[in-house]
Amino acid sequence: MEGAQKRLHRIRRHQRVRRRVSGSIERPRLAVYRSNRHIYAQLIDDVAARTVVAASDMESGVSADGSKTAKAKAVGQALASRAREAGVERAVFDRGGRLYQGRVAAVAEGAREGGLTI
């Protein structure tokens, strides 16, 4: 499958998910973006259209040694600890049109281990 076509299919999957998944202040949306090298996660309040907390593996205190999957799990844990500080205990997961496996699943697993209910 050509690169542009593959990207278009992912965007369409994400749009389908976003029709149903929306974040609120009580239960923000945990949005995950995965590039080839890095991973980013943020809790978004879609009602107020603002980011509550965010984390990425590029931050100095977040990165873990080892594989990209280990770094993704560390991002999830960092996001969960920041969410607790912000008073957020529950979230709805938005995988961004990607499969729930590998680094995307590791972010969710890390967030759950950090105390966030997904």
Biotite code that builds the C-alpha atoms (Angstrom):
import biotite.structure as struc

atoms = struc.array([
    struc.Atom([0.000, 0.000, 0.000], chain_id="A", res_id=1, res_name="MET", atom_name="CA", element="C"),
    struc.Atom([1.370, 3.374, -0.963], chain_id="A", res_id=2, res_name="GLU", atom_name="CA", element="C"),
    struc.Atom([2.347, 5.747, 1.881], chain_id="A", res_id=3, res_name="GLY", atom_name="CA", element="C"),
    struc.Atom([-0.240, 8.444, 1.130], chain_id="A", res_id=4, res_name="ALA", atom_name="CA", element="C"),
    struc.Atom([-3.009, 5.868, 0.826], chain_id="A", res_id=5, res_name="GLN", atom_name="CA", element="C"),
    struc.Atom([-1.980, 4.251, 4.110], chain_id="A", res_id=6, res_name="LYS", atom_name="CA", element="C"),
    struc.Atom([-2.070, 7.627, 5.880], chain_id="A", res_id=7, res_name="ARG", atom_name="CA", element="C"),
    struc.Atom([-5.506, 8.382, 4.430], chain_id="A", res_id=8, res_name="LEU", atom_name="CA", element="C"),
    struc.Atom([-6.893, 5.090, 5.734], chain_id="A", res_id=9, res_name="HIS", atom_name="CA", element="C"),
    struc.Atom([-5.520, 5.842, 9.229], chain_id="A", res_id=10, res_name="ARG", atom_name="CA", element="C"),
    struc.Atom([-7.095, 9.303, 9.199], chain_id="A", res_id=11, res_name="ILE", atom_name="CA", element="C"),
    struc.Atom([-10.456, 7.835, 8.152], chain_id="A", res_id=12, res_name="ARG", atom_name="CA", element="C"),
    struc.Atom([-10.290, 5.281, 10.982], chain_id="A", res_id=13, res_name="ARG", atom_name="CA", element="C"),
    struc.Atom([-9.488, 8.085, 13.418], chain_id="A", res_id=14, res_name="HIS", atom_name="CA", element="C"),
    struc.Atom([-12.445, 10.149, 12.195], chain_id="A", res_id=15, res_name="GLN", atom_name="CA", element="C"),
    struc.Atom([-14.759, 7.184, 12.724], chain_id="A", res_id=16, res_name="ARG", atom_name="CA", element="C"),
    struc.Atom([-13.521, 6.777, 16.285], chain_id="A", res_id=17, res_name="VAL", atom_name="CA", element="C"),
    struc.Atom([-13.762, 10.516, 16.993], chain_id="A", res_id=18, res_name="ARG", atom_name="CA", element="C"),
    struc.Atom([-17.456, 10.533, 16.073], chain_id="A", res_id=19, res_name="ARG", atom_name="CA", element="C"),
    struc.Atom([-18.082, 8.466, 19.206], chain_id="A", res_id=20, res_name="ARG", atom_name="CA", element="C"),
    struc.Atom([-15.172, 9.333, 21.507], chain_id="A", res_id=21, res_name="VAL", atom_name="CA", element="C"),
    struc.Atom([-15.205, 12.748, 23.135], chain_id="A", res_id=22, res_name="SER", atom_name="CA", element="C"),
    struc.Atom([-13.521, 14.015, 26.273], chain_id="A", res_id=23, res_name="GLY", atom_name="CA", element="C"),
    struc.Atom([-14.969, 16.089, 29.075], chain_id="A", res_id=24, res_name="SER", atom_name="CA", element="C"),
    struc.Atom([-13.450, 17.633, 32.181], chain_id="A", res_id=25, res_name="ILE", atom_name="CA", element="C"),
    struc.Atom([-14.618, 14.644, 34.275], chain_id="A", res_id=26, res_name="GLU", atom_name="CA", element="C"),
    struc.Atom([-13.300, 12.122, 31.740], chain_id="A", res_id=27, res_name="ARG", atom_name="CA", element="C"),
    struc.Atom([-10.869, 13.666, 29.234], chain_id="A", res_id=28, res_name="PRO", atom_name="CA", element="C"),
    struc.Atom([-9.717, 11.957, 26.051], chain_id="A", res_id=29, res_name="ARG", atom_name="CA", element="C"),
    struc.Atom([-6.275, 10.334, 26.217], chain_id="A", res_id=30, res_name="LEU", atom_name="CA", element="C"),
    struc.Atom([-5.009, 10.997, 22.697], chain_id="A", res_id=31, res_name="ALA", atom_name="CA", element="C"),
    struc.Atom([-1.888, 9.149, 21.546], chain_id="A", res_id=32, res_name="VAL", atom_name="CA", element="C"),
    struc.Atom([0.266, 10.243, 18.609], chain_id="A", res_id=33, res_name="TYR", atom_name="CA", element="C"),
    struc.Atom([2.999, 7.902, 17.444], chain_id="A", res_id=34, res_name="ARG", atom_name="CA", element="C"),
    struc.Atom([5.706, 8.937, 15.029], chain_id="A", res_id=35, res_name="SER", atom_name="CA", element="C"),
    struc.Atom([8.482, 6.659, 13.829], chain_id="A", res_id=36, res_name="ASN", atom_name="CA", element="C"),
    struc.Atom([10.852, 7.838, 16.568], chain_id="A", res_id=37, res_name="ARG", atom_name="CA", element="C"),
    struc.Atom([8.764, 9.382, 19.329], chain_id="A", res_id=38, res_name="HIS", atom_name="CA", element="C"),
    struc.Atom([5.438, 9.073, 21.117], chain_id="A", res_id=39, res_name="ILE", atom_name="CA", element="C"),
    struc.Atom([3.226, 11.810, 22.526], chain_id="A", res_id=40, res_name="TYR", atom_name="CA", element="C"),
    struc.Atom([0.157, 11.592, 24.747], chain_id="A", res_id=41, res_name="ALA", atom_name="CA", element="C"),
    struc.Atom([-2.209, 14.213, 26.057], chain_id="A", res_id=42, res_name="GLN", atom_name="CA", element="C"),
    struc.Atom([-5.438, 14.435, 28.017], chain_id="A", res_id=43, res_name="LEU", atom_name="CA", element="C"),
    struc.Atom([-7.881, 16.670, 26.154], chain_id="A", res_id=44, res_name="ILE", atom_name="CA", element="C"),
    struc.Atom([-11.103, 18.278, 27.350], chain_id="A", res_id=45, res_name="ASP", atom_name="CA", element="C"),
    struc.Atom([-13.065, 18.493, 24.085], chain_id="A", res_id=46, res_name="ASP", atom_name="CA", element="C"),
    struc.Atom([-15.876, 20.548, 25.647], chain_id="A", res_id=47, res_name="VAL", atom_name="CA", element="C"),
    struc.Atom([-13.524, 23.401, 26.563], chain_id="A", res_id=48, res_name="ALA", atom_name="CA", element="C"),
    struc.Atom([-11.161, 22.567, 23.658], chain_id="A", res_id=49, res_name="ALA", atom_name="CA", element="C"),
    struc.Atom([-8.050, 22.540, 25.824], chain_id="A", res_id=50, res_name="ARG", atom_name="CA", element="C"),
    struc.Atom([-5.269, 20.165, 26.809], chain_id="A", res_id=51, res_name="THR", atom_name="CA", element="C"),
    struc.Atom([-5.356, 19.254, 30.492], chain_id="A", res_id=52, res_name="VAL", atom_name="CA", element="C"),
    struc.Atom([-1.935, 17.532, 30.695], chain_id="A", res_id=53, res_name="VAL", atom_name="CA", element="C"),
    struc.Atom([0.587, 16.203, 28.191], chain_id="A", res_id=54, res_name="ALA", atom_name="CA", element="C"),
    struc.Atom([3.706, 14.028, 28.091], chain_id="A", res_id=55, res_name="ALA", atom_name="CA", element="C"),
    struc.Atom([6.179, 12.820, 25.504], chain_id="A", res_id=56, res_name="SER", atom_name="CA", element="C"),
    struc.Atom([9.338, 10.735, 25.400], chain_id="A", res_id=57, res_name="ASP", atom_name="CA", element="C"),
    struc.Atom([11.345, 13.814, 24.416], chain_id="A", res_id=58, res_name="MET", atom_name="CA", element="C"),
    struc.Atom([11.049, 15.318, 27.893], chain_id="A", res_id=59, res_name="GLU", atom_name="CA", element="C"),
    struc.Atom([14.078, 14.909, 30.138], chain_id="A", res_id=60, res_name="SER", atom_name="CA", element="C"),
    struc.Atom([12.341, 13.251, 33.093], chain_id="A", res_id=61, res_name="GLY", atom_name="CA", element="C"),
    struc.Atom([10.155, 10.884, 31.080], chain_id="A", res_id=62, res_name="VAL", atom_name="CA", element="C"),
    struc.Atom([12.401, 8.787, 28.883], chain_id="A", res_id=63, res_name="SER", atom_name="CA", element="C"),
    struc.Atom([13.339, 5.256, 29.912], chain_id="A", res_id=64, res_name="ALA", atom_name="CA", element="C"),
    struc.Atom([16.297, 3.234, 28.748], chain_id="A", res_id=65, res_name="ASP", atom_name="CA", element="C"),
    struc.Atom([15.708, 0.498, 26.235], chain_id="A", res_id=66, res_name="GLY", atom_name="CA", element="C"),
    struc.Atom([13.176, 0.045, 23.499], chain_id="A", res_id=67, res_name="SER", atom_name="CA", element="C"),
    struc.Atom([10.644, 2.489, 22.127], chain_id="A", res_id=68, res_name="LYS", atom_name="CA", element="C"),
    struc.Atom([7.931, 0.401, 23.806], chain_id="A", res_id=69, res_name="THR", atom_name="CA", element="C"),
    struc.Atom([9.560, 0.946, 27.216], chain_id="A", res_id=70, res_name="ALA", atom_name="CA", element="C"),
    struc.Atom([9.671, 4.670, 26.523], chain_id="A", res_id=71, res_name="LYS", atom_name="CA", element="C"),
    struc.Atom([5.989, 4.614, 25.557], chain_id="A", res_id=72, res_name="ALA", atom_name="CA", element="C"),
    struc.Atom([5.119, 2.932, 28.839], chain_id="A", res_id=73, res_name="LYS", atom_name="CA", element="C"),
    struc.Atom([7.107, 5.597, 30.721], chain_id="A", res_id=74, res_name="ALA", atom_name="CA", element="C"),
    struc.Atom([5.130, 8.294, 28.869], chain_id="A", res_id=75, res_name="VAL", atom_name="CA", element="C"),
    struc.Atom([1.880, 6.681, 30.037], chain_id="A", res_id=76, res_name="GLY", atom_name="CA", element="C"),
    struc.Atom([3.087, 6.590, 33.635], chain_id="A", res_id=77, res_name="GLN", atom_name="CA", element="C"),
    struc.Atom([4.224, 10.219, 33.514], chain_id="A", res_id=78, res_name="ALA", atom_name="CA", element="C"),
    struc.Atom([0.895, 11.271, 32.030], chain_id="A", res_id=79, res_name="LEU", atom_name="CA", element="C"),
    struc.Atom([-1.004, 9.421, 34.767], chain_id="A", res_id=80, res_name="ALA", atom_name="CA", element="C"),
    struc.Atom([0.982, 11.081, 37.553], chain_id="A", res_id=81, res_name="SER", atom_name="CA", element="C"),
    struc.Atom([0.399, 14.529, 36.034], chain_id="A", res_id=82, res_name="ARG", atom_name="CA", element="C"),
    struc.Atom([-3.295, 13.702, 35.622], chain_id="A", res_id=83, res_name="ALA", atom_name="CA", element="C"),
    struc.Atom([-3.581, 12.831, 39.318], chain_id="A", res_id=84, res_name="ARG", atom_name="CA", element="C"),
    struc.Atom([-2.000, 16.193, 40.191], chain_id="A", res_id=85, res_name="GLU", atom_name="CA", element="C"),
    struc.Atom([-4.584, 17.874, 37.951], chain_id="A", res_id=86, res_name="ALA", atom_name="CA", element="C"),
    struc.Atom([-7.413, 15.968, 39.656], chain_id="A", res_id=87, res_name="GLY", atom_name="CA", element="C"),
    struc.Atom([-8.197, 13.581, 36.792], chain_id="A", res_id=88, res_name="VAL", atom_name="CA", element="C"),
    struc.Atom([-8.785, 9.930, 37.673], chain_id="A", res_id=89, res_name="GLU", atom_name="CA", element="C"),
    struc.Atom([-10.606, 8.587, 34.587], chain_id="A", res_id=90, res_name="ARG", atom_name="CA", element="C"),
    struc.Atom([-10.054, 8.983, 30.849], chain_id="A", res_id=91, res_name="ALA", atom_name="CA", element="C"),
    struc.Atom([-11.333, 7.633, 27.548], chain_id="A", res_id=92, res_name="VAL", atom_name="CA", element="C"),
    struc.Atom([-8.670, 6.229, 25.196], chain_id="A", res_id=93, res_name="PHE", atom_name="CA", element="C"),
    struc.Atom([-8.146, 7.581, 21.672], chain_id="A", res_id=94, res_name="ASP", atom_name="CA", element="C"),
    struc.Atom([-5.648, 5.472, 19.735], chain_id="A", res_id=95, res_name="ARG", atom_name="CA", element="C"),
    struc.Atom([-5.513, 7.881, 16.804], chain_id="A", res_id=96, res_name="GLY", atom_name="CA", element="C"),
    struc.Atom([-6.654, 5.402, 14.160], chain_id="A", res_id=97, res_name="GLY", atom_name="CA", element="C"),
    struc.Atom([-3.773, 3.052, 14.911], chain_id="A", res_id=98, res_name="ARG", atom_name="CA", element="C"),
    struc.Atom([-3.980, -0.566, 16.036], chain_id="A", res_id=99, res_name="LEU", atom_name="CA", element="C"),
    struc.Atom([-4.119, -1.154, 19.786], chain_id="A", res_id=100, res_name="TYR", atom_name="CA", element="C"),
    struc.Atom([-0.785, -2.930, 19.985], chain_id="A", res_id=101, res_name="GLN", atom_name="CA", element="C"),
    struc.Atom([2.870, -2.160, 20.543], chain_id="A", res_id=102, res_name="GLY", atom_name="CA", element="C"),
    struc.Atom([3.665, 1.368, 21.631], chain_id="A", res_id=103, res_name="ARG", atom_name="CA", element="C"),
    struc.Atom([0.048, 2.576, 21.579], chain_id="A", res_id=104, res_name="VAL", atom_name="CA", element="C"),
    struc.Atom([-0.971, -0.212, 23.966], chain_id="A", res_id=105, res_name="ALA", atom_name="CA", element="C"),
    struc.Atom([2.126, 0.449, 26.097], chain_id="A", res_id=106, res_name="ALA", atom_name="CA", element="C"),
    struc.Atom([0.988, 4.040, 26.707], chain_id="A", res_id=107, res_name="VAL", atom_name="CA", element="C"),
    struc.Atom([-2.397, 2.789, 27.915], chain_id="A", res_id=108, res_name="ALA", atom_name="CA", element="C"),
    struc.Atom([-0.769, 0.120, 30.080], chain_id="A", res_id=109, res_name="GLU", atom_name="CA", element="C"),
    struc.Atom([1.597, 2.672, 31.636], chain_id="A", res_id=110, res_name="GLY", atom_name="CA", element="C"),
    struc.Atom([-1.275, 5.050, 32.324], chain_id="A", res_id=111, res_name="ALA", atom_name="CA", element="C"),
    struc.Atom([-3.235, 2.261, 34.025], chain_id="A", res_id=112, res_name="ARG", atom_name="CA", element="C"),
    struc.Atom([-0.218, 1.346, 36.147], chain_id="A", res_id=113, res_name="GLU", atom_name="CA", element="C"),
    struc.Atom([0.105, 5.018, 37.065], chain_id="A", res_id=114, res_name="GLY", atom_name="CA", element="C"),
    struc.Atom([-3.428, 4.985, 38.468], chain_id="A", res_id=115, res_name="GLY", atom_name="CA", element="C"),
    struc.Atom([-5.492, 6.322, 35.573], chain_id="A", res_id=116, res_name="LEU", atom_name="CA", element="C"),
    struc.Atom([-8.731, 4.443, 34.845], chain_id="A", res_id=117, res_name="THR", atom_name="CA", element="C"),
    struc.Atom([-9.245, 3.909, 31.123], chain_id="A", res_id=118, res_name="ILE", atom_name="CA", element="C"),
])
